[in-house]
């Protein structure tokens, strides 16, 4: 079983969220388990036309000191079996005045070598729930409470006319 919550968070919104991860004592890593600091994430992914304005780090992982981190034979993080929460960042497309959604996502069980269901520890589910609650409490929901938007992204939406996109063709609206 897995769960996700989708959002539109830009740099200032991300910084507030990542402060919460630090308060929990959690750390950030990339797919090769290289430690990341928030200073490495200073710029959002901004597209101008066909190219990126800044080098992206579109996705990283949040883990606790208690997390089991499992890698594949080629050294990449196995995010299905590891106790990590995926954080996918939003992308800003200046040429089309759109922002693509980001998300946090986690898997809470997986199948073992013999086909048995292996559940991840309770603390892991509780940590994901704490992050989910922070998002639902601190960001603005759309009418269906499916997407949430942070202050900086909301300013782009309301004042600059940017469209918030769930996919290339599906727009999300906020009041």
GROMACS elastic network, one bead per residue, 0.5 to 0.9 nm:
[ bonds ]
;  ai    aj funct       b0    kb
    1   106     6  0.86320   500
    1   107     6  0.58013   500
    1   108     6  0.55027   500
    1   109     6  0.56211   500
    1   110     6  0.74695   500
    2   105     6  0.71525   500
    2   106     6  0.54967   500
    2   108     6  0.57069   500
    2   109     6  0.75620   500
    3   104     6  0.83403   500
    3   105     6  0.57133   500
    3   106     6  0.56863   500
    3   107     6  0.66182   500
    3   108     6  0.80789   500
    3   128     6  0.89234   500
    4   103     6  0.65321   500
    4   104     6  0.54973   500
    4   106     6  0.65908   500
    4   107     6  0.89688   500
    4   132     6  0.84825   500
    5   102     6  0.85698   500
    5   103     6  0.55089   500
    5   104     6  0.56539   500
    5   105     6  0.67820   500
    5   132     6  0.68667   500
    5   135     6  0.83601   500
    5   136     6  0.89841   500
    5   146     6  0.73701   500
    5   147     6  0.71658   500
    5   148     6  0.82737   500
    6   101     6  0.64798   500
    6   102     6  0.57229   500
    6   104     6  0.67571   500
    6   105     6  0.86792   500
    6   146     6  0.68702   500
    6   147     6  0.50996   500
    6   148     6  0.65583   500
    6   149     6  0.89482   500
    6   166     6  0.85580   500
    7    89     6  0.89772   500
    7    90     6  0.79011   500
    7   101     6  0.55469   500
    7   102     6  0.53222   500
    7   103     6  0.57153   500
    7   104     6  0.84239   500
    7   135     6  0.82185   500
    7   139     6  0.83689   500
    7   141     6  0.88267   500
    7   146     6  0.84956   500
    7   147     6  0.51762   500
    7   149     6  0.55834   500
    7   150     6  0.77863   500
    8    13     6  0.87068   500
    8    89     6  0.84200   500
    8    90     6  0.61560   500
    8    91     6  0.89429   500
    8    99     6  0.74939   500
    8   100     6  0.73734   500
    8   101     6  0.51583   500
    8   102     6  0.60412   500
    8   103     6  0.82226   500
    8   139     6  0.88934   500
    8   147     6  0.76126   500
    8   148     6  0.62368   500
    8   150     6  0.61557   500
    8   152     6  0.89690   500
    8   153     6  0.61660   500
    8   154     6  0.82762   500
    8   164     6  0.74659   500
    8   165     6  0.89956   500
    9    12     6  0.77909   500
    9    13     6  0.51553   500
    9    14     6  0.58154   500
    9    89     6  0.76618   500
    9    90     6  0.64756   500
    9   101     6  0.80054   500
    9   102     6  0.73513   500
    9   139     6  0.86827   500
    9   148     6  0.83585   500
    9   149     6  0.61839   500
    9   150     6  0.51401   500
    9   151     6  0.79107   500
    9   152     6  0.71963   500
    9   153     6  0.59835   500
    9   154     6  0.88520   500
   10    13     6  0.53409   500
   10    14     6  0.58661   500
   10    15     6  0.85349   500
   10    43     6  0.88046   500
   10    44     6  0.64676   500
   10    89     6  0.81901   500
   10    90     6  0.68664   500
   10    91     6  0.85761   500
   10    92     6  0.87417   500
   10   150     6  0.72928   500
   10   151     6  0.84735   500
   10   152     6  0.60956   500
   10   153     6  0.58809   500
   11    14     6  0.50222   500
   11    15     6  0.60784   500
   11    16     6  0.87575   500
   11    41     6  0.82617   500
   11    42     6  0.67741   500
   11    43     6  0.66314   500
   11    44     6  0.60348   500
   11   152     6  0.77523   500
   12    15     6  0.51109   500
   12    16     6  0.65159   500
   12    17     6  0.88452   500
   12   150     6  0.85948   500
   12   151     6  0.82182   500
   12   152     6  0.66254   500
   13    16     6  0.53468   500
   13    17     6  0.64340   500
   13    18     6  0.87372   500
   13   139     6  0.87304   500
   13   149     6  0.89263   500
   13   150     6  0.56611   500
   13   151     6  0.67679   500
   13   152     6  0.65485   500
   13   153     6  0.81037   500
   14    17     6  0.50390   500
   14    18     6  0.59712   500
   14    19     6  0.84614   500
   14    89     6  0.86959   500
   14   150     6  0.86343   500
   15    18     6  0.51125   500
   15    19     6  0.61044   500
   15    20     6  0.88152   500
   15    38     6  0.76164   500
   15    42     6  0.86500   500
   16    19     6  0.51797   500
   16    20     6  0.67888   500
   17    20     6  0.53067   500
   17    21     6  0.68436   500
   17   131     6  0.81641   500
   17   134     6  0.77739   500
   17   135     6  0.78436   500
   18    22     6  0.63740   500
   18    23     6  0.86622   500
   18    38     6  0.76267   500
   19    22     6  0.50590   500
   19    23     6  0.62667   500
   19    24     6  0.88212   500
   20    24     6  0.64654   500
   20    25     6  0.87706   500
   20    26     6  0.88317   500
   20   131     6  0.79742   500
   20   134     6  0.84048   500
   21    24     6  0.52066   500
   21    25     6  0.64792   500
   21    26     6  0.53151   500
   21    27     6  0.72030   500
   21    28     6  0.87267   500
   21    62     6  0.76819   500
   21    63     6  0.89157   500
   21   131     6  0.80420   500
   22    26     6  0.54636   500
   22    27     6  0.69081   500
   23    26     6  0.75027   500
   24    27     6  0.89939   500
   24    64     6  0.80081   500
   24   127     6  0.86638   500
   25    63     6  0.89821   500
   25    64     6  0.67417   500
   25    65     6  0.74801   500
   26    62     6  0.64889   500
   26    63     6  0.54281   500
   26    65     6  0.66217   500
   27    35     6  0.74291   500
   27    36     6  0.76539   500
   27    37     6  0.82429   500
   27    61     6  0.81985   500
   27    62     6  0.56934   500
   27    63     6  0.54420   500
   27    64     6  0.63220   500
   27    65     6  0.77809   500
   28    33     6  0.85830   500
   28    34     6  0.84124   500
   28    35     6  0.59259   500
   28    36     6  0.52612   500
   28    37     6  0.69264   500
   28    38     6  0.83178   500
   28    60     6  0.66941   500
   28    61     6  0.55379   500
   28    63     6  0.64190   500
   28    64     6  0.89516   500
   29    32     6  0.75560   500
   29    33     6  0.50129   500
   29    34     6  0.52455   500
   29    36     6  0.52934   500
   29    37     6  0.85559   500
   29    60     6  0.58745   500
   29    61     6  0.53154   500
   29    62     6  0.66568   500
   29    63     6  0.77154   500
   30    33     6  0.51322   500
   30    34     6  0.54661   500
   30    35     6  0.67842   500
   30    36     6  0.70086   500
   30    57     6  0.84852   500
   30    59     6  0.73472   500
   30    61     6  0.61316   500
   30    77     6  0.82192   500
   31    34     6  0.74451   500
   31    59     6  0.82342   500
   31    60     6  0.67234   500
   31    61     6  0.74252   500
   31    75     6  0.86560   500
   31    76     6  0.56258   500
   31    77     6  0.52206   500
   31    78     6  0.84037   500
   31    79     6  0.85347   500
   32    35     6  0.89548   500
   32    71     6  0.82415   500
   32    75     6  0.61639   500
   32    77     6  0.59163   500
   33    36     6  0.88608   500
   33    61     6  0.86429   500
   33    69     6  0.85061   500
   33    71     6  0.85899   500
   33    75     6  0.83693   500
   33    76     6  0.74081   500
   33    77     6  0.65468   500
   36    39     6  0.82343   500
   36    40     6  0.65966   500
   36    41     6  0.82499   500
   36    60     6  0.85538   500
   37    40     6  0.55705   500
   37    41     6  0.73077   500
   38    41     6  0.51517   500
   38    42     6  0.66900   500
   39    42     6  0.52700   500
   39    43     6  0.88488   500
   40    43     6  0.81034   500
   40    57     6  0.85711   500
   41    44     6  0.72366   500
   41    56     6  0.84066   500
   41    57     6  0.71131   500
   43    46     6  0.81137   500
   43    54     6  0.70976   500
   43    55     6  0.84839   500
   43    56     6  0.80037   500
   44    54     6  0.77986   500
   44    56     6  0.73051   500
   44    57     6  0.84505   500
   44    58     6  0.86108   500
   44    89     6  0.76807   500
   44    90     6  0.73627   500
   44    91     6  0.68858   500
   44    92     6  0.74778   500
   45    52     6  0.70417   500
   45    53     6  0.74511   500
   45    54     6  0.64675   500
   45    55     6  0.73262   500
   45    56     6  0.53891   500
   45    57     6  0.75989   500
   45    58     6  0.71306   500
   45    89     6  0.77559   500
   45    90     6  0.70365   500
   45    92     6  0.60488   500
   45    93     6  0.84538   500
   46    51     6  0.86606   500
   46    52     6  0.58215   500
   46    53     6  0.54275   500
   46    54     6  0.64934   500
   46    55     6  0.88450   500
   46    56     6  0.82897   500
   46    91     6  0.60693   500
   46    93     6  0.59422   500
   46    94     6  0.70019   500
   47    50     6  0.67581   500
   47    51     6  0.56803   500
   47    53     6  0.55873   500
   47    54     6  0.80485   500
   47    91     6  0.74804   500
   47    92     6  0.60171   500
   47    94     6  0.59882   500
   47    95     6  0.74493   500
   48    51     6  0.57442   500
   48    52     6  0.61529   500
   48    53     6  0.61484   500
   48    92     6  0.86604   500
   48    93     6  0.62750   500
   48    94     6  0.53368   500
   48    95     6  0.56080   500
   48    96     6  0.88299   500
   49    52     6  0.80303   500
   49    93     6  0.75642   500
   49    94     6  0.72245   500
   49    95     6  0.52815   500
   49    96     6  0.81908   500
   50    95     6  0.86663   500
   51    54     6  0.88908   500
   52    55     6  0.66443   500
   52    56     6  0.76740   500
   53    56     6  0.88105   500
   56    59     6  0.87332   500
   57    60     6  0.72856   500
   57    88     6  0.89850   500
   57    89     6  0.79939   500
   58    87     6  0.84708   500
   58    88     6  0.59400   500
   58    89     6  0.53302   500
   58    90     6  0.77148   500
   58    91     6  0.80686   500
   59    86     6  0.70788   500
   59    87     6  0.56494   500
   59    89     6  0.60172   500
   60    85     6  0.85401   500
   60    86     6  0.60848   500
   60    87     6  0.54221   500
   60    88     6  0.66827   500
   60    89     6  0.84114   500
   61    79     6  0.85085   500
   61    84     6  0.59766   500
   61    85     6  0.54918   500
   61    87     6  0.57263   500
   61    88     6  0.85447   500
   62    83     6  0.88217   500
   62    84     6  0.55550   500
   62    85     6  0.50868   500
   62    86     6  0.64723   500
   62    87     6  0.71569   500
   63    66     6  0.79480   500
   63    67     6  0.59215   500
   63    68     6  0.86785   500
   63    69     6  0.84167   500
   63    82     6  0.89859   500
   63    83     6  0.66791   500
   63    85     6  0.66425   500
   64    67     6  0.50713   500
   64    68     6  0.87075   500
   64    83     6  0.79646   500
   64    84     6  0.77752   500
   64   124     6  0.85290   500
   64   127     6  0.89433   500
   65    68     6  0.85706   500
   66    83     6  0.84003   500
   66   124     6  0.89162   500
   67    82     6  0.71234   500
   67    84     6  0.69736   500
   67   124     6  0.80080   500
   68    81     6  0.82110   500
   68    82     6  0.54034   500
   68    83     6  0.53725   500
   68    84     6  0.81738   500
   69    77     6  0.71646   500
   69    78     6  0.76164   500
   69    79     6  0.82725   500
   69    81     6  0.79167   500
   69    83     6  0.64041   500
   69    84     6  0.76664   500
   70    76     6  0.84678   500
   70    77     6  0.60290   500
   70    78     6  0.55175   500
   70    79     6  0.77586   500
   70    81     6  0.66473   500
   70    82     6  0.53305   500
   70    83     6  0.85449   500
   71    74     6  0.76527   500
   71    75     6  0.53774   500
   71    76     6  0.52381   500
   71    78     6  0.51278   500
   71    79     6  0.84378   500
   71    81     6  0.89723   500
   71    82     6  0.81955   500
   72    75     6  0.53106   500
   72    76     6  0.54525   500
   72    77     6  0.64232   500
   72    78     6  0.60913   500
   73    76     6  0.75433   500
   75    78     6  0.89433   500
   76    79     6  0.89217   500
   77    80     6  0.87783   500
   77    81     6  0.89627   500
   77    82     6  0.75447   500
   78    81     6  0.57892   500
   78    82     6  0.59070   500
   79    82     6  0.50935   500
   79    83     6  0.74022   500
   79    84     6  0.64079   500
   79    85     6  0.80618   500
   79    86     6  0.77947   500
   79   106     6  0.82898   500
   79   107     6  0.79825   500
   80    83     6  0.81070   500
   80    84     6  0.84202   500
   80   106     6  0.81026   500
   80   107     6  0.60859   500
   80   108     6  0.84178   500
   80   109     6  0.80518   500
   80   110     6  0.67864   500
   81    84     6  0.85833   500
   81   107     6  0.79604   500
   81   108     6  0.87336   500
   81   109     6  0.77767   500
   81   110     6  0.65622   500
   81   111     6  0.87214   500
   81   118     6  0.89125   500
   81   120     6  0.82818   500
   82    85     6  0.89360   500
   82   107     6  0.87470   500
   82   120     6  0.85725   500
   83   106     6  0.82763   500
   83   107     6  0.82289   500
   83   108     6  0.82924   500
   83   120     6  0.70931   500
   83   121     6  0.82919   500
   83   124     6  0.67138   500
   84   105     6  0.88734   500
   84   106     6  0.67759   500
   84   107     6  0.82772   500
   84   124     6  0.81792   500
   85   104     6  0.64717   500
   85   105     6  0.57211   500
   85   107     6  0.79612   500
   85   124     6  0.89405   500
   85   128     6  0.71632   500
   86   103     6  0.77846   500
   86   104     6  0.53949   500
   86   105     6  0.50934   500
   86   106     6  0.62514   500
   87   102     6  0.74624   500
   87   103     6  0.58912   500
   87   105     6  0.67615   500
   88   101     6  0.84623   500
   88   103     6  0.52035   500
   88   104     6  0.63759   500
   88   105     6  0.82851   500
   89   100     6  0.87271   500
   89   101     6  0.74038   500
   89   103     6  0.68909   500
   89   104     6  0.88663   500
   90    99     6  0.66878   500
   90   100     6  0.54207   500
   90   103     6  0.80140   500
   91    98     6  0.83385   500
   91    99     6  0.55445   500
   91   100     6  0.51251   500
   91   101     6  0.70633   500
   91   102     6  0.77615   500
   92    97     6  0.76190   500
   92    98     6  0.60690   500
   92   100     6  0.65499   500
   93    96     6  0.57518   500
   93    97     6  0.57433   500
   93    98     6  0.51875   500
   93    99     6  0.60399   500
   93   100     6  0.80119   500
   94    98     6  0.67524   500
   94    99     6  0.84991   500
   94   162     6  0.87227   500
   95    98     6  0.80242   500
   96    99     6  0.89088   500
   96   162     6  0.82060   500
   96   163     6  0.86137   500
   97   156     6  0.89352   500
   97   160     6  0.83586   500
   97   161     6  0.71889   500
   97   163     6  0.63326   500
   97   164     6  0.89064   500
   98   157     6  0.87940   500
   98   161     6  0.86652   500
   98   162     6  0.50883   500
   98   164     6  0.58413   500
   98   165     6  0.66401   500
   99   153     6  0.82329   500
   99   156     6  0.89937   500
   99   157     6  0.89000   500
   99   162     6  0.69326   500
   99   163     6  0.62466   500
   99   165     6  0.58498   500
   99   166     6  0.86942   500
  100   163     6  0.86250   500
  100   164     6  0.61823   500
  100   166     6  0.61159   500
  100   167     6  0.67588   500
  100   168     6  0.77693   500
  101   147     6  0.83514   500
  101   164     6  0.71271   500
  101   165     6  0.61920   500
  101   166     6  0.56123   500
  101   167     6  0.77453   500
  102   166     6  0.87521   500
  104   128     6  0.85694   500
  104   131     6  0.86111   500
  104   132     6  0.81602   500
  105   128     6  0.84348   500
  106   125     6  0.85494   500
  106   128     6  0.73642   500
  107   110     6  0.74783   500
  107   120     6  0.82976   500
  108   118     6  0.86261   500
  108   119     6  0.60673   500
  108   120     6  0.53575   500
  108   121     6  0.81528   500
  108   124     6  0.78905   500
  108   125     6  0.68376   500
  109   117     6  0.65848   500
  109   118     6  0.53742   500
  109   120     6  0.55884   500
  110   116     6  0.82436   500
  110   117     6  0.56629   500
  110   118     6  0.53365   500
  110   119     6  0.66514   500
  110   120     6  0.82032   500
  111   114     6  0.77180   500
  111   115     6  0.53025   500
  111   116     6  0.53922   500
  111   118     6  0.58192   500
  111   119     6  0.87418   500
  112   115     6  0.52004   500
  112   116     6  0.52395   500
  112   117     6  0.62246   500
  112   118     6  0.62304   500
  113   116     6  0.73261   500
  114   117     6  0.89825   500
  119   122     6  0.85807   500
  120   123     6  0.85205   500
  120   124     6  0.68219   500
  120   125     6  0.77709   500
  121   124     6  0.54924   500
  121   125     6  0.70938   500
  122   125     6  0.53297   500
  122   126     6  0.63010   500
  122   127     6  0.87052   500
  123   127     6  0.60985   500
  123   128     6  0.87009   500
  124   127     6  0.51113   500
  124   128     6  0.63592   500
  124   129     6  0.86341   500
  125   128     6  0.51794   500
  125   129     6  0.61619   500
  125   130     6  0.86599   500
  126   130     6  0.61739   500
  126   131     6  0.87779   500
  127   130     6  0.50532   500
  127   131     6  0.64301   500
  127   132     6  0.86283   500
  128   131     6  0.52112   500
  128   132     6  0.61405   500
  128   133     6  0.86171   500
  129   133     6  0.60278   500
  129   134     6  0.85516   500
  130   133     6  0.51202   500
  130   134     6  0.62704   500
  130   135     6  0.88179   500
  131   134     6  0.50643   500
  131   135     6  0.64086   500
  131   136     6  0.87846   500
  132   135     6  0.52039   500
  132   136     6  0.62773   500
  132   137     6  0.85798   500
  133   136     6  0.50997   500
  133   137     6  0.59307   500
  133   138     6  0.83802   500
  134   137     6  0.51722   500
  134   138     6  0.58840   500
  134   139     6  0.81365   500
  135   138     6  0.53145   500
  135   139     6  0.55596   500
  135   140     6  0.86313   500
  135   148     6  0.73333   500
  135   149     6  0.88648   500
  135   150     6  0.87536   500
  136   139     6  0.57873   500
  136   140     6  0.74130   500
  136   141     6  0.71995   500
  136   145     6  0.84932   500
  136   148     6  0.70522   500
  137   140     6  0.80245   500
  138   148     6  0.89720   500
  138   149     6  0.89809   500
  138   150     6  0.75942   500
  139   148     6  0.55517   500
  139   149     6  0.52737   500
  139   151     6  0.73241   500
  140   145     6  0.87936   500
  140   147     6  0.83506   500
  140   148     6  0.52006   500
  140   149     6  0.50677   500
  140   150     6  0.64230   500
  140   151     6  0.80724   500
  140   154     6  0.83987   500
  140   174     6  0.79954   500
  141   144     6  0.75120   500
  141   145     6  0.50483   500
  141   146     6  0.71764   500
  141   147     6  0.58273   500
  141   149     6  0.64426   500
  141   174     6  0.72479   500
  141   175     6  0.89342   500
  142   145     6  0.51785   500
  142   146     6  0.65365   500
  142   147     6  0.56165   500
  142   148     6  0.61388   500
  142   149     6  0.78594   500
  142   172     6  0.73585   500
  142   173     6  0.63195   500
  142   175     6  0.73066   500
  143   146     6  0.78482   500
  143   147     6  0.85880   500
  143   173     6  0.78698   500
  143   174     6  0.69074   500
  143   175     6  0.78419   500
  144   147     6  0.76685   500
  145   148     6  0.70552   500
  147   166     6  0.85065   500
  147   172     6  0.76330   500
  148   174     6  0.87468   500
  149   152     6  0.83764   500
  149   153     6  0.62839   500
  149   154     6  0.61237   500
  149   164     6  0.89671   500
  149   174     6  0.81877   500
  150   153     6  0.54468   500
  150   154     6  0.59482   500
  150   155     6  0.86737   500
  151   155     6  0.62059   500
  151   156     6  0.88069   500
  152   155     6  0.52074   500
  152   156     6  0.66154   500
  152   157     6  0.87936   500
  153   156     6  0.50988   500
  153   157     6  0.62195   500
  153   158     6  0.87277   500
  153   162     6  0.86935   500
  153   164     6  0.85487   500
  154   158     6  0.59920   500
  154   159     6  0.81466   500
  154   162     6  0.89906   500
  154   174     6  0.83961   500
  155   158     6  0.52289   500
  155   159     6  0.54548   500
  155   160     6  0.70720   500
  155   161     6  0.88004   500
  155   162     6  0.89086   500
  156   159     6  0.56252   500
  156   161     6  0.63597   500
  156   162     6  0.55597   500
  156   163     6  0.84228   500
  157   160     6  0.59439   500
  157   161     6  0.50726   500
  157   163     6  0.61492   500
  157   164     6  0.70743   500
  157   174     6  0.85102   500
  158   161     6  0.57886   500
  158   162     6  0.75077   500
  158   174     6  0.89791   500
  159   162     6  0.81701   500
  163   171     6  0.66678   500
  163   172     6  0.75579   500
  163   173     6  0.79939   500
  164   170     6  0.86482   500
  164   171     6  0.57514   500
  164   172     6  0.54066   500
  164   173     6  0.69793   500
  164   174     6  0.88511   500
  165   168     6  0.64294   500
  165   169     6  0.72031   500
  165   170     6  0.57003   500
  165   172     6  0.56758   500
  165   173     6  0.87712   500
  166   169     6  0.76954   500
  166   170     6  0.53965   500
  166   171     6  0.58984   500
  166   172     6  0.62614   500
  167   170     6  0.51493   500
  167   171     6  0.73180   500
  168   171     6  0.81059   500
